[in-house]
Amino acid sequence: MANKFKSVGLVLALNLRRDWLKIVFWLLGLGGLMTAAAAKFDGLYSTQKAMASISETLSTPAMVSMFGPFTPKPPYTVAVIYGAMMMVFMGLFSAMMNVYFAVHATRVEEDAGRTEFVLAHAVGRQSPLAAAILELAAINLVAGVLEALGLQAANMTGGSAEGNWLFGLGLAVFGFMFGCFSLLIAQVASSGRSATILSYVLLGGLYVVRMGTDVQDPDLTWWTIFGWIEKLDLYTKNTWWPLLLMLGLSAVVLVVAVALSAARDTGAGLIQPRAGRARASRFLAGPLTLLARLERTSTIIWLVSLFLLGASYGSIFGTIGDLVKTNPAIGQLMGSGALHAAGRTMVLTFANKLSIIFAVVATIPAVITLLKLNGDERGGYLELVHAKPVSRLRLYVSFLVHAVLAGSAALVLGILGMAVAGSASLTTTPISIARYLRAFVGYWPALLVTLGVVALVVAVLPRLQAWTWAIPIYGVMSLYLGNMIGLPEWATKITPYGWVNHVPASAIDWGTFAWMNVLGLALMVAGYVGYKRRDLLAN
């Protein structure tokens, strides 16, 4: 047994040396966001009136679906408001960080052939997996400590050392749990790409289930796993035992992952891909059709997931629209006509916030496709394509067209899912699907500009292409939480998403639509010029 885990420390040291810059980026991003937001909250919610106002907002079904149920009782404190607004949101990002490192430390390394070189030395068969587990544990421990110290330094009104450390360590354990899920999936999936997709599908599915249970029956949230992070009761009861649940489930998942790892060959998952056709079809004759075929499964998963995500949120629109009508005093004051208008306005405002999420999430499969241009080149997968009479223009355009089509389809399906389910749930104040589709028209140029920036970096600065993920990440942070943390307007315009007006609540700004489209196309053309002139990347 000892030989199976021989030289784990050396493999861990190699992993940390390889990933140190990415680890620093993630830690500074998550810790900096938490500390900066905590420092802002004292100024934003310095009075009981302000806290009472935001507490009413957090109690609406729309906010409950995003942040979880707001259970504290008055008098409120700044720390209580902060915990209610940030825990689920930060938990989602912590889980995403762990999915990334878990898959890259295991299946991505195997797919690249580096794990075989490591195992060729005096290294145990299970040492790479054990090193990945230790790396995740170290990253999360450091992240939890930094986040807790950041909250201590922010010194929020109503905060406590116990609440701050529970917050930080809770995020650490929660993220580690999802990292363990990804390690398990990495043993089953046939490739690193499949492991990444399945891990995010699991994460997204659990988040959507939590959203539904929080709105309908918060007691059922215990069964969602994702909802365990809400049960910490930050800065009120400060409940620690849900951490034991997370650690216990993590241990069980890791035991299964280690057992499955011993039962499979390096570079192969337990679920083998089915055999292909003996002769390729004509559909695979060009680089665009070949790329579409290779990305078919992942693209379908993204499209279906975006539609289901939109439908999940749209299904609660009826609850949002009826919220104003349930208050008799407001009904007498406004009258029935004004009540319908108020309910409609609330729904469209919420739809605007959701459209931001759909636009950012739709960017993910598109950016992944563009980054593969260099990734496949480094891996040597494009050598056969380069050996044929395929120009760089055709290859570049193929990846770009597939990215634009995948991102556009994901965005429109997310909005259509919201529109269809929203229309079905709104019986008294119906909103046309065409009105919802304003969001697609409004945010499509932002998608185009984002892909233009990514294409330019991929072509001109391939070593820095991973940093382009900062665009969608900062976009969702600034626009999703910008108003709540008092972010100035100029800070939201750093990303393309910040230039879009409040569609579908507002009319489309055609001037912004035009210049953003021109900018996006110009960036793509500039990317091709750089790609044409630079050398191909060696694997």
MARNUMAR-627014 format. One record per residue (C-alpha): residue number from 0; x, y, z. Coordinates in Angstrom, 2 decimals. Each point is the difference from the previous one (the first is absolute). Last residue first. Example, Ala and Ser with C-alpha at 12.3 -4.5 7.8 and 13.67 -1.06 7.14 Angstrom:
REM residues 2
ATOM,1,13.67,-1.06,7.14 .
ATOM,0,-1.37,-3.44,0.66 .
***
This chain:
REM residues 539
ATOM,538,3.92,21.24,-28.15 .
ATOM,537,1.40,2.76,-2.20 .
ATOM,536,-2.15,3.03,-0.75 .
ATOM,535,-0.28,1.22,-3.57 .
ATOM,534,2.01,3.11,-0.79 .
ATOM,533,-1.68,3.39,-0.07 .
ATOM,532,-1.03,1.99,-3.07 .
ATOM,531,-3.35,-1.57,-0.88 .
ATOM,530,-1.15,-0.08,3.63 .
ATOM,529,0.73,3.70,0.44 .
ATOM,528,-1.96,1.00,-3.10 .
ATOM,527,-2.78,-2.40,1.03 .
ATOM,526,-0.28,1.62,3.42 .
ATOM,525,-0.24,3.45,-1.58 .
ATOM,524,-2.96,-1.27,-2.03 .
ATOM,523,-1.62,-1.33,3.17 .
ATOM,522,0.58,3.28,1.82 .
ATOM,521,-1.60,1.92,-2.88 .
ATOM,520,-3.03,-2.32,0.04 .
ATOM,519,-0.55,0.63,3.72 .
ATOM,518,0.45,3.75,-0.36 .
ATOM,517,-2.50,0.19,-2.86 .
ATOM,516,-2.53,-2.01,2.01 .
ATOM,515,0.59,2.24,3.02 .
ATOM,514,-0.50,3.12,-2.12 .
ATOM,513,-3.36,-1.17,-1.36 .
ATOM,512,-1.62,-1.38,3.18 .
ATOM,511,1.05,3.11,1.94 .
ATOM,510,-1.85,2.16,-2.54 .
ATOM,509,-2.92,-2.42,-0.07 .
ATOM,508,-0.68,0.35,3.72 .
ATOM,507,-2.65,-2.69,0.36 .
ATOM,506,-3.10,1.06,1.95 .
ATOM,505,0.00,-0.40,3.76 .
ATOM,504,-1.24,-2.81,2.26 .
ATOM,503,1.43,-2.56,-2.46 .
ATOM,502,2.64,1.47,0.09 .
ATOM,501,1.51,2.27,2.64 .
ATOM,500,2.69,1.64,-2.14 .
ATOM,499,3.07,-1.85,-1.30 .
ATOM,498,3.35,1.72,0.56 .
ATOM,497,0.84,-2.05,3.12 .
ATOM,496,0.03,-3.28,-1.92 .
ATOM,495,3.05,1.14,-1.99 .
ATOM,494,2.16,0.00,3.15 .
ATOM,493,1.61,3.07,1.57 .
ATOM,492,-3.40,1.68,-0.15 .
ATOM,491,-1.03,-1.22,3.46 .
ATOM,490,2.86,1.95,1.60 .
ATOM,489,-1.16,3.22,-1.68 .
ATOM,488,-3.36,-0.31,1.76 .
ATOM,487,1.49,0.01,3.49 .
ATOM,486,-0.34,-3.23,2.04 .
ATOM,485,-2.26,0.56,3.01 .
ATOM,484,0.12,-3.56,1.34 .
ATOM,483,-3.63,-0.81,-0.77 .
ATOM,482,-0.05,1.91,-3.27 .
ATOM,481,3.03,-1.85,-1.36 .
ATOM,480,-0.96,-3.48,1.20 .
ATOM,479,-1.22,-1.59,-3.22 .
ATOM,478,1.47,2.63,-2.30 .
ATOM,477,3.49,0.12,1.50 .
ATOM,476,0.29,-3.69,0.86 .
ATOM,475,-1.52,-1.24,-3.27 .
ATOM,474,2.32,2.15,-2.09 .
ATOM,473,3.06,-0.67,2.15 .
ATOM,472,-0.32,-3.71,-0.72 .
ATOM,471,-0.92,0.53,-3.66 .
ATOM,470,3.09,2.16,-0.68 .
ATOM,469,2.43,-1.70,2.43 .
ATOM,468,-0.22,-3.15,-2.11 .
ATOM,467,2.26,1.81,-2.45 .
ATOM,466,2.88,-0.73,2.37 .
ATOM,465,0.29,-3.54,-1.38 .
ATOM,464,1.09,1.48,-3.36 .
ATOM,463,3.18,1.48,1.40 .
ATOM,462,2.48,-2.37,-1.68 .
ATOM,461,-1.90,0.35,-3.27 .
ATOM,460,0.69,3.75,-0.25 .
ATOM,459,-0.71,0.95,-3.63 .
ATOM,458,-2.50,-2.54,-1.30 .
ATOM,457,-1.61,-1.18,3.24 .
ATOM,456,0.04,3.58,1.33 .
ATOM,455,-1.76,1.31,-3.12 .
ATOM,454,-2.56,-2.82,0.01 .
ATOM,453,-0.75,0.62,3.69 .
ATOM,452,-0.57,3.71,-0.61 .
ATOM,451,-2.27,-0.74,-2.97 .
ATOM,450,-1.85,-2.65,2.00 .
ATOM,449,-0.78,2.60,2.66 .
ATOM,448,-1.05,2.50,-2.67 .
ATOM,447,-2.40,-2.53,-1.57 .
ATOM,446,-1.54,-0.98,3.34 .
ATOM,445,-0.55,3.67,0.79 .
ATOM,444,-1.58,0.37,-3.45 .
ATOM,443,-2.43,-2.85,0.87 .
ATOM,442,-1.06,1.63,3.27 .
ATOM,441,-2.63,2.41,-1.37 .
ATOM,440,-1.40,-2.26,-2.71 .
ATOM,439,-0.27,-2.90,2.43 .
ATOM,438,-1.53,2.17,2.73 .
ATOM,437,-2.56,1.40,-2.44 .
ATOM,436,-1.04,-3.62,-0.32 .
ATOM,435,-2.04,0.35,3.20 .
ATOM,434,-2.30,2.51,-1.70 .
ATOM,433,-0.42,-2.29,-3.00 .
ATOM,432,-1.07,-2.77,2.37 .
ATOM,431,-2.95,2.14,0.98 .
ATOM,430,-0.64,0.85,3.64 .
ATOM,429,-3.17,-1.22,1.71 .
ATOM,428,-1.24,1.82,3.12 .
ATOM,427,-2.84,-2.14,1.39 .
ATOM,426,1.14,-3.51,-0.90 .
ATOM,425,3.75,0.40,0.41 .
ATOM,424,1.29,-3.55,0.60 .
ATOM,423,-0.26,-1.15,-3.62 .
ATOM,422,1.50,3.23,-1.33 .
ATOM,421,2.93,-0.36,2.38 .
ATOM,420,0.63,-3.62,-1.01 .
ATOM,419,0.10,0.95,-3.68 .
ATOM,418,1.92,3.24,0.51 .
ATOM,417,2.61,-1.41,2.39 .
ATOM,416,0.66,-2.94,-2.31 .
ATOM,415,0.10,2.40,-2.94 .
ATOM,414,2.59,2.15,1.81 .
ATOM,413,2.25,-2.97,0.68 .
ATOM,412,-0.58,-1.30,-3.53 .
ATOM,411,0.96,3.36,-1.53 .
ATOM,410,3.23,0.16,1.99 .
ATOM,409,1.05,-3.60,-0.68 .
ATOM,408,-0.70,0.38,-3.73 .
ATOM,407,2.07,3.20,-0.14 .
ATOM,406,2.91,-1.52,1.90 .
ATOM,405,0.05,-3.14,-2.17 .
ATOM,404,-0.33,1.98,-3.23 .
ATOM,403,2.71,2.49,0.97 .
ATOM,402,2.40,-2.72,1.12 .
ATOM,401,-0.62,-2.12,-3.12 .
ATOM,400,0.59,3.02,-2.20 .
ATOM,399,3.24,0.88,1.79 .
ATOM,398,1.41,-3.53,-0.11 .
ATOM,397,-0.76,-0.28,-3.71 .
ATOM,396,1.17,3.56,-0.71 .
ATOM,395,3.45,-0.78,1.41 .
ATOM,394,0.28,-3.23,-1.99 .
ATOM,393,-1.18,1.61,-3.24 .
ATOM,392,2.28,3.00,0.45 .
ATOM,391,2.93,-2.24,0.89 .
ATOM,390,-0.40,-1.71,-3.35 .
ATOM,389,-0.88,-3.68,-0.33 .
ATOM,388,1.86,-1.81,-2.81 .
ATOM,387,0.61,-3.04,2.25 .
ATOM,386,3.00,-0.52,2.29 .
ATOM,385,-1.32,2.76,2.28 .
ATOM,384,-3.09,-2.13,0.65 .
ATOM,383,2.09,-3.08,0.81 .
ATOM,382,2.12,2.08,2.39 .
ATOM,381,-3.08,1.42,1.71 .
ATOM,380,-0.04,-2.52,2.86 .
ATOM,379,3.63,0.73,0.93 .
ATOM,378,-0.89,0.79,3.59 .
ATOM,377,1.31,3.54,-0.34 .
ATOM,376,-2.22,0.59,-3.02 .
ATOM,375,-3.00,-1.54,1.73 .
ATOM,374,0.46,2.40,2.90 .
ATOM,373,0.67,2.96,-2.26 .
ATOM,372,-3.25,-0.27,-1.94 .
ATOM,371,-1.61,-1.54,3.08 .
ATOM,370,-0.11,3.44,1.62 .
ATOM,369,-2.60,1.05,-2.56 .
ATOM,368,-2.27,-2.96,0.81 .
ATOM,367,0.24,0.58,3.76 .
ATOM,366,-0.88,3.66,-0.58 .
ATOM,365,-3.22,-0.97,-1.79 .
ATOM,364,-0.93,-2.61,2.60 .
ATOM,363,0.43,2.63,2.77 .
ATOM,362,-1.62,3.02,-1.67 .
ATOM,361,-3.47,-1.50,0.40 .
ATOM,360,0.58,0.09,3.78 .
ATOM,359,0.73,3.74,-0.16 .
ATOM,358,-3.02,0.83,-2.17 .
ATOM,357,-2.30,-2.28,2.03 .
ATOM,356,1.09,1.64,3.26 .
ATOM,355,-0.54,3.49,-1.38 .
ATOM,354,-3.38,-1.11,-1.33 .
ATOM,353,-0.94,-1.05,3.53 .
ATOM,352,0.49,3.53,1.27 .
ATOM,351,-2.14,1.37,-2.83 .
ATOM,350,-2.68,-2.62,0.62 .
ATOM,349,-0.18,1.19,3.62 .
ATOM,348,-0.75,3.51,-1.22 .
ATOM,347,-2.54,-1.39,-2.48 .
ATOM,346,-1.79,-1.92,2.76 .
ATOM,345,-0.07,2.96,2.37 .
ATOM,344,-1.33,2.28,-2.73 .
ATOM,343,-2.81,-2.44,-0.84 .
ATOM,342,-1.03,-0.20,3.64 .
ATOM,341,-0.06,3.79,0.24 .
ATOM,340,-2.07,0.32,-3.18 .
ATOM,339,-2.52,-2.58,1.24 .
ATOM,338,-0.22,1.82,3.33 .
ATOM,337,-0.47,3.34,-1.76 .
ATOM,336,-3.05,-1.33,-1.77 .
ATOM,335,-1.44,-1.57,3.16 .
ATOM,334,0.21,3.13,2.18 .
ATOM,333,3.12,1.54,1.47 .
ATOM,332,-0.90,0.87,3.60 .
ATOM,331,-2.57,-2.69,0.63 .
ATOM,330,2.29,-2.68,-1.44 .
ATOM,329,3.02,1.28,1.90 .
ATOM,328,-1.92,-0.32,3.26 .
ATOM,327,-1.28,-3.47,-0.93 .
ATOM,326,3.54,-1.42,-0.60 .
ATOM,325,-0.35,-3.23,-1.97 .
ATOM,324,-0.24,1.93,-3.25 .
ATOM,323,3.59,1.18,0.17 .
ATOM,322,1.33,-3.57,0.15 .
ATOM,321,-2.19,-1.32,-2.80 .
ATOM,320,2.48,0.89,-2.74 .
ATOM,319,2.87,-1.59,1.89 .
ATOM,318,-1.89,-3.24,0.60 .
ATOM,317,-1.04,-0.16,-3.64 .
ATOM,316,3.61,0.55,-1.04 .
ATOM,315,1.03,-3.15,1.89 .
ATOM,314,-0.01,-2.26,-3.06 .
ATOM,313,2.20,2.45,-1.91 .
ATOM,312,2.96,-0.82,2.24 .
ATOM,311,-0.19,-3.72,-0.67 .
ATOM,310,-0.81,0.56,-3.68 .
ATOM,309,3.15,2.09,-0.46 .
ATOM,308,2.15,-2.66,1.68 .
ATOM,307,-1.68,-2.70,-2.10 .
ATOM,306,0.73,1.89,-3.21 .
ATOM,305,3.59,0.68,1.05 .
ATOM,304,0.54,-3.68,0.93 .
ATOM,303,-1.41,-1.21,-3.33 .
ATOM,302,2.35,2.28,-1.92 .
ATOM,301,3.06,-0.84,2.12 .
ATOM,300,-0.65,-3.76,-0.25 .
ATOM,299,-0.51,0.25,-3.76 .
ATOM,298,3.30,1.86,-0.37 .
ATOM,297,1.87,-2.59,2.07 .
ATOM,296,-1.35,-2.86,-2.10 .
ATOM,295,0.60,1.62,-3.38 .
ATOM,294,3.48,1.41,0.68 .
ATOM,293,1.81,-2.58,-2.13 .
ATOM,292,-2.67,0.13,-2.69 .
ATOM,291,-0.08,3.80,-0.11 .
ATOM,290,3.80,0.08,-0.19 .
ATOM,289,-0.01,-2.40,-2.94 .
ATOM,288,-2.73,2.04,-1.70 .
ATOM,287,2.03,3.17,0.39 .
ATOM,286,3.31,-1.63,-0.99 .
ATOM,285,-1.40,-1.49,-3.22 .
ATOM,284,-0.54,-3.58,-1.21 .
ATOM,283,-1.82,-1.22,3.11 .
ATOM,282,-3.47,0.28,-1.55 .
ATOM,281,1.23,-2.18,-2.83 .
ATOM,280,-0.39,-2.93,2.36 .
ATOM,279,2.93,-1.82,1.55 .
ATOM,278,0.49,-3.67,-0.79 .
ATOM,277,0.06,-2.76,2.62 .
ATOM,276,-2.47,1.92,2.13 .
ATOM,275,0.87,0.80,3.58 .
ATOM,274,0.28,-2.33,2.96 .
ATOM,273,-1.83,1.07,3.12 .
ATOM,272,1.86,2.05,2.57 .
ATOM,271,1.06,-2.03,3.05 .
ATOM,270,-1.62,0.63,3.35 .
ATOM,269,2.56,-1.12,2.58 .
ATOM,268,2.30,2.72,-1.26 .
ATOM,267,3.28,-0.51,-1.82 .
ATOM,266,3.23,2.00,0.22 .
ATOM,265,1.53,-2.23,2.66 .
ATOM,264,-1.86,-3.31,0.14 .
ATOM,263,-2.96,-0.55,2.28 .
ATOM,262,-0.79,-2.00,3.14 .
ATOM,261,2.43,1.74,2.37 .
ATOM,260,-1.56,3.36,-0.85 .
ATOM,259,-3.44,-1.40,0.79 .
ATOM,258,1.11,-0.89,3.53 .
ATOM,257,1.64,3.41,0.50 .
ATOM,256,-3.16,1.77,-1.20 .
ATOM,255,-2.25,-2.11,2.26 .
ATOM,254,2.12,0.86,3.05 .
ATOM,253,0.04,3.65,-1.09 .
ATOM,252,-3.80,0.14,-0.25 .
ATOM,251,-0.41,-1.43,3.51 .
ATOM,250,2.53,2.46,1.45 .
ATOM,249,-1.66,2.95,-1.75 .
ATOM,248,-3.40,-1.08,1.35 .
ATOM,247,1.39,0.01,3.54 .
ATOM,246,1.75,3.35,-0.49 .
ATOM,245,-3.19,1.61,-1.30 .
ATOM,244,-2.13,-1.43,2.81 .
ATOM,243,2.62,1.03,2.56 .
ATOM,242,-0.11,3.54,-1.40 .
ATOM,241,-3.76,-0.07,0.57 .
ATOM,240,0.94,-0.28,3.74 .
ATOM,239,1.32,3.54,0.37 .
ATOM,238,-3.16,2.05,0.53 .
ATOM,237,0.77,3.71,0.52 .
ATOM,236,-3.36,0.77,1.68 .
ATOM,235,-0.19,3.57,-1.34 .
ATOM,234,3.18,1.24,-1.72 .
ATOM,233,-0.25,-2.75,-2.63 .
ATOM,232,-2.86,-2.47,0.26 .
ATOM,231,2.20,-2.90,-1.30 .
ATOM,230,-3.06,-1.53,-1.67 .
ATOM,229,0.49,1.89,-3.24 .
ATOM,228,3.12,-2.03,-0.84 .
ATOM,227,-2.00,-3.19,0.25 .
ATOM,226,-2.15,1.19,-2.89 .
ATOM,225,2.40,-1.39,-2.59 .
ATOM,224,-0.62,-3.49,1.42 .
ATOM,223,-3.60,0.11,-1.37 .
ATOM,222,-1.62,-2.13,2.69 .
ATOM,221,0.30,2.60,2.76 .
ATOM,220,-1.77,2.44,-2.33 .
ATOM,219,-3.23,-1.90,0.67 .
ATOM,218,-0.52,2.04,3.17 .
ATOM,217,0.09,3.16,-2.13 .
ATOM,216,-3.36,-0.93,-1.63 .
ATOM,215,-1.11,1.66,-3.26 .
ATOM,214,2.50,2.84,-0.58 .
ATOM,213,2.98,-1.64,1.68 .
ATOM,212,-0.92,-3.36,-1.55 .
ATOM,211,0.07,1.38,-3.52 .
ATOM,210,3.29,1.86,0.34 .
ATOM,209,1.62,-3.00,1.64 .
ATOM,208,-1.01,-2.14,-2.99 .
ATOM,207,1.50,2.60,-2.34 .
ATOM,206,3.28,0.03,1.96 .
ATOM,205,0.14,-3.80,0.05 .
ATOM,204,-0.42,-0.09,-3.77 .
ATOM,203,2.62,2.67,-0.58 .
ATOM,202,2.60,-1.83,2.08 .
ATOM,201,-0.80,-3.36,-1.59 .
ATOM,200,0.07,1.48,-3.50 .
ATOM,199,3.26,1.76,0.89 .
ATOM,198,1.60,-3.28,1.00 .
ATOM,197,-1.39,-1.79,-3.07 .
ATOM,196,1.48,2.63,-2.33 .
ATOM,195,3.40,-0.03,1.68 .
ATOM,194,0.19,-3.80,0.05 .
ATOM,193,-0.98,-0.15,-3.67 .
ATOM,192,2.79,2.42,-0.96 .
ATOM,191,2.51,-1.86,2.16 .
ATOM,190,-0.81,-3.20,-1.85 .
ATOM,189,-1.98,-3.27,0.20 .
ATOM,188,-1.83,0.90,3.19 .
ATOM,187,-0.18,-2.44,2.93 .
ATOM,186,3.18,0.72,1.91 .
ATOM,185,-0.31,3.75,-0.61 .
ATOM,184,-3.55,-0.14,1.40 .
ATOM,183,1.42,-1.07,3.37 .
ATOM,182,2.59,2.78,-0.02 .
ATOM,181,-2.77,2.45,-0.95 .
ATOM,180,-2.14,-1.08,2.97 .
ATOM,179,3.05,0.46,2.24 .
ATOM,178,0.43,3.55,-1.30 .
ATOM,177,-3.66,0.57,0.84 .
ATOM,176,0.70,-0.96,3.61 .
ATOM,175,3.16,2.13,0.05 .
ATOM,174,-2.06,3.06,-0.96 .
ATOM,173,-2.41,-0.56,2.88 .
ATOM,172,2.86,-0.64,2.44 .
ATOM,171,1.79,3.22,-0.97 .
ATOM,170,-3.20,2.07,-0.18 .
ATOM,169,-0.91,-1.13,3.50 .
ATOM,168,3.54,0.72,1.17 .
ATOM,167,-0.29,3.63,-1.07 .
ATOM,166,-3.54,0.61,1.23 .
ATOM,165,0.50,-1.94,3.23 .
ATOM,164,3.16,2.01,0.60 .
ATOM,163,-1.86,3.29,-0.45 .
ATOM,162,-2.98,-1.12,2.09 .
ATOM,161,2.21,-1.10,2.88 .
ATOM,160,2.07,3.19,-0.13 .
ATOM,159,-3.17,2.06,0.14 .
ATOM,158,-1.83,2.39,-2.28 .
ATOM,157,-2.75,2.32,1.15 .
ATOM,156,1.61,3.00,-1.67 .
ATOM,155,2.56,-1.27,-2.48 .
ATOM,154,3.66,-0.12,1.03 .
ATOM,153,1.44,-0.07,-3.55 .
ATOM,152,3.25,-1.43,1.44 .
ATOM,151,-1.83,-2.92,1.56 .
ATOM,150,-1.82,-0.61,-3.27 .
ATOM,149,3.34,-0.10,-1.82 .
ATOM,148,1.41,-2.35,2.64 .
ATOM,147,-2.92,-2.38,-0.59 .
ATOM,146,0.47,0.16,-3.76 .
ATOM,145,3.75,-0.59,0.29 .
ATOM,144,-0.53,-2.98,2.34 .
ATOM,143,-2.62,-1.56,-2.26 .
ATOM,142,2.11,0.45,-3.13 .
ATOM,141,3.07,-1.51,1.70 .
ATOM,140,-2.05,-3.02,1.09 .
ATOM,139,-1.63,-0.27,-3.39 .
ATOM,138,3.28,-0.02,-1.90 .
ATOM,137,1.61,-2.47,2.42 .
ATOM,136,-2.91,-2.45,-0.13 .
ATOM,135,-0.17,0.21,-3.79 .
ATOM,134,3.75,-0.67,-0.25 .
ATOM,133,-0.27,-2.92,2.43 .
ATOM,132,-2.74,-1.61,-2.10 .
ATOM,131,1.98,0.58,-3.21 .
ATOM,130,3.08,-1.55,1.63 .
ATOM,129,-2.06,-3.06,0.94 .
ATOM,128,-1.22,-0.30,-3.59 .
ATOM,127,3.55,0.28,-1.39 .
ATOM,126,1.31,-2.45,2.68 .
ATOM,125,-2.45,-2.81,-0.78 .
ATOM,124,2.38,-2.05,-2.19 .
ATOM,123,2.99,0.78,2.21 .
ATOM,122,2.94,1.99,-1.32 .
ATOM,121,3.53,-1.26,-0.57 .
ATOM,120,0.08,1.33,-3.55 .
ATOM,119,-2.11,-1.02,-3.01 .
ATOM,118,-3.04,1.17,1.99 .
ATOM,117,1.04,3.63,-0.53 .
ATOM,116,0.50,-0.43,-3.73 .
ATOM,115,-3.37,-1.75,-0.24 .
ATOM,114,-1.67,2.89,1.85 .
ATOM,113,1.31,2.45,-2.58 .
ATOM,112,-1.82,-1.61,-2.91 .
ATOM,111,-2.16,3.06,-0.73 .
ATOM,110,-3.17,-2.03,0.59 .
ATOM,109,1.39,-1.16,3.35 .
ATOM,108,0.77,3.55,1.14 .
ATOM,107,-3.51,1.09,-1.03 .
ATOM,106,-1.45,-3.00,1.83 .
ATOM,105,1.60,0.62,3.39 .
ATOM,104,1.36,3.36,1.14 .
ATOM,103,-2.04,1.85,-2.63 .
ATOM,102,-3.25,-1.64,1.10 .
ATOM,101,0.46,0.81,3.69 .
ATOM,100,1.39,3.50,-0.60 .
ATOM,99,-2.95,1.16,-2.12 .
ATOM,98,-2.71,-1.68,2.05 .
ATOM,97,1.50,1.54,3.13 .
ATOM,96,-0.15,3.52,-1.37 .
ATOM,95,-3.59,-0.51,-1.13 .
ATOM,94,-0.96,-1.16,3.51 .
ATOM,93,1.51,3.15,1.53 .
ATOM,92,-1.88,2.11,-2.56 .
ATOM,91,-3.33,-1.59,0.94 .
ATOM,90,0.74,0.29,3.71 .
ATOM,89,0.72,3.68,-0.47 .
ATOM,88,-3.51,0.59,-1.34 .
ATOM,87,-1.66,-2.24,2.57 .
ATOM,86,1.74,1.78,2.89 .
ATOM,85,-0.02,3.58,-1.28 .
ATOM,84,-3.47,1.48,0.48 .
ATOM,83,-1.07,-1.62,3.26 .
ATOM,82,3.46,0.36,1.55 .
ATOM,81,0.20,3.67,-0.90 .
ATOM,80,-3.46,0.76,1.41 .
ATOM,79,0.92,-1.72,3.27 .
ATOM,78,3.33,1.84,0.13 .
ATOM,77,-1.70,3.38,-0.45 .
ATOM,76,-2.26,-0.69,2.95 .
ATOM,75,-3.74,-0.57,0.20 .
ATOM,74,-2.34,0.80,2.87 .
ATOM,73,-1.88,-1.92,-1.17 .
ATOM,72,-0.28,-3.75,-0.71 .
ATOM,71,2.30,-2.06,-2.22 .
ATOM,70,-1.58,-2.52,-2.47 .
ATOM,69,0.73,1.29,-3.52 .
ATOM,68,-0.50,-3.04,-2.22 .
ATOM,67,2.70,-0.74,-2.62 .
ATOM,66,2.08,2.43,-2.06 .
ATOM,65,-1.31,-0.38,-3.55 .
ATOM,64,-3.37,-1.73,0.44 .
ATOM,63,-0.62,1.99,3.18 .
ATOM,62,0.67,3.20,-1.95 .
ATOM,61,-2.73,-0.73,-2.53 .
ATOM,60,-2.36,-1.36,2.66 .
ATOM,59,0.16,3.28,1.95 .
ATOM,58,1.59,-0.17,3.47 .
ATOM,57,3.28,1.55,-1.15 .
ATOM,56,-1.87,3.14,-1.09 .
ATOM,55,-1.69,0.32,3.38 .
ATOM,54,3.38,-0.40,1.68 .
ATOM,53,1.43,2.71,-2.26 .
ATOM,52,-2.57,2.50,1.27 .
ATOM,51,0.36,-0.99,3.63 .
ATOM,50,3.78,0.39,-0.29 .
ATOM,49,-0.34,3.47,-1.49 .
ATOM,48,-2.44,1.05,2.73 .
ATOM,47,2.18,-1.53,2.72 .
ATOM,46,2.83,2.27,-1.12 .
ATOM,45,3.58,-0.61,-1.22 .
ATOM,44,-0.94,-2.23,-2.90 .
ATOM,43,2.11,1.35,-2.86 .
ATOM,42,2.91,1.36,2.03 .
ATOM,41,0.39,-3.10,2.13 .
ATOM,40,-0.47,-2.18,-3.07 .
ATOM,39,2.97,1.35,-1.94 .
ATOM,38,2.74,-1.56,2.17 .
ATOM,37,-1.76,-3.37,-0.22 .
ATOM,36,-0.15,0.26,-3.79 .
ATOM,35,3.72,0.78,-0.23 .
ATOM,34,0.90,-2.86,2.34 .
ATOM,33,-2.15,-2.57,-1.81 .
ATOM,32,1.16,1.06,-3.46 .
ATOM,31,3.65,0.07,1.03 .
ATOM,30,-0.18,-3.48,1.50 .
ATOM,29,-1.63,-1.47,-3.11 .
ATOM,28,2.23,1.75,-2.53 .
ATOM,27,3.20,-0.18,2.04 .
ATOM,26,-0.47,-3.71,0.56 .
ATOM,25,-0.92,-0.71,-3.63 .
ATOM,24,2.96,1.91,-1.43 .
ATOM,23,2.42,-1.44,2.55 .
ATOM,22,-1.12,-3.52,-0.88 .
ATOM,21,0.37,0.70,-3.71 .
ATOM,20,3.57,1.24,0.58 .
ATOM,19,0.89,-2.99,2.18 .
ATOM,18,-1.37,-2.64,-2.36 .
ATOM,17,3.12,-1.68,-1.42 .
ATOM,16,2.12,0.41,3.15 .
ATOM,15,-2.92,-1.19,2.10 .
ATOM,14,-0.44,-3.08,-2.16 .
ATOM,13,3.71,-0.83,0.04 .
ATOM,12,0.09,0.32,3.80 .
ATOM,11,-3.02,-2.27,0.27 .
ATOM,10,1.73,-2.59,-2.20 .
ATOM,9,3.06,0.13,2.26 .
ATOM,8,-2.12,-0.33,3.13 .
ATOM,7,-1.90,-2.99,-1.38 .
ATOM,6,3.31,-1.82,-0.52 .
ATOM,5,-1.50,-3.48,0.61 .
ATOM,4,-3.79,-0.19,0.29 .
ATOM,3,-0.48,-3.41,-1.62 .
ATOM,2,3.21,-1.20,1.64 .
ATOM,1,-1.50,0.48,3.44 .
ATOM,0,-2.86,-2.38,-0.85 .
***
